[in-house]
């Protein structure tokens, strides 16, 4: 029976990457960001593997509840906050921390009655322009929030960089200066450093850092791969060759005949496609490994299969392992060929894939 695609998750690599965060920011506590099913790696399993983190960051309430149901007792931060009083009561009851990023959320906290106080983080918009209070709104928001009786202690402060993945862009330094100027007077605990800033902006570390993509062994920078940043890939996505076809020069491969054989040659058919999360828009030439031999896909990606060029793997046989990304083939490289980012590839792996943890 064909097993189909397998995502092997290396928990030792997760722990190595967390230690890389600790080495880069030795005086900061770590909020490990495991939203979106831990970037496609399996949220509960990743949380258990990263038990040495000080807290976990998720986007939404349902993600936090999944962690609590899995027995995760860590501090958990809801980075999108809550939108209703009912959600707020559940968050308080489950001991969740909240990001507050708009005036409606402050009003909710002013009106609600809670059995348990909640720790909150006030978000300052320093240029991302998604969530958070603008610089001219921030002082008033702080004052109102700090006076809420349901708040546990003093609010913390957070921000988010918009250009940190580009080490040559001065925007990050400017945003950090603005964050420092606006947050320093309140003498609160602060967090602004994402993966890229952890590695490139030591002045941004403050009391808390928030690593995301680097935990999964992917470089947060546009100009480097994981190895250069001493990060280890966590997910290896692989499948099997299920057929070999011997074709003639001029034969076309796949839907629409989009790729034509330049010579008499063999192609392999591998059991993975966009139904498993492999990107449909990956073009001919996107690299794969057959064993340790590098080759490439040809033709269009189908729902369940891809075709691969066997000219560089002449000894390939049915049943051989085909690696789509992982050890020996960085997901960053695959993403570049597919004209996307590693985040999308990792998050897009579907649950039809067999996940294994080691």
Buried (B, 14 or more C-beta within 10 A) or exposed (E): EEEBBBBBBBBEBBBBBBEBBBEBBEEBBBBBBBBBBBBBBBBBBBBBBBEEBEBBBBBBBEBBBBBBEEEBEBBBBBBBBBBEBEBBBBBBEBBBBBBBBBEEBBEBBEEBEBEEEBBBBBBBBBBBEEBBBEBEBBEEBBEBBBEBEBBBEBBBBBBBBBBBBBBEBEBBBEBBEBBBEBBEEBEBBBBBBBBBBBBBBEEBBBEBBBBBBBBBBBBBBBEBBBEEBBBBBBBBBBBBBBEBEEBEEEBBBBEEEEBEBEEEBBBBBBBBBBBBBBBEEBBBEBBBBBBEBBBBBBBBBBEBBBBBBBBEBEEBEEEBBBBBBBBEBBBBBBBBBBEBBBBBBBBBBEEEBEBEBE
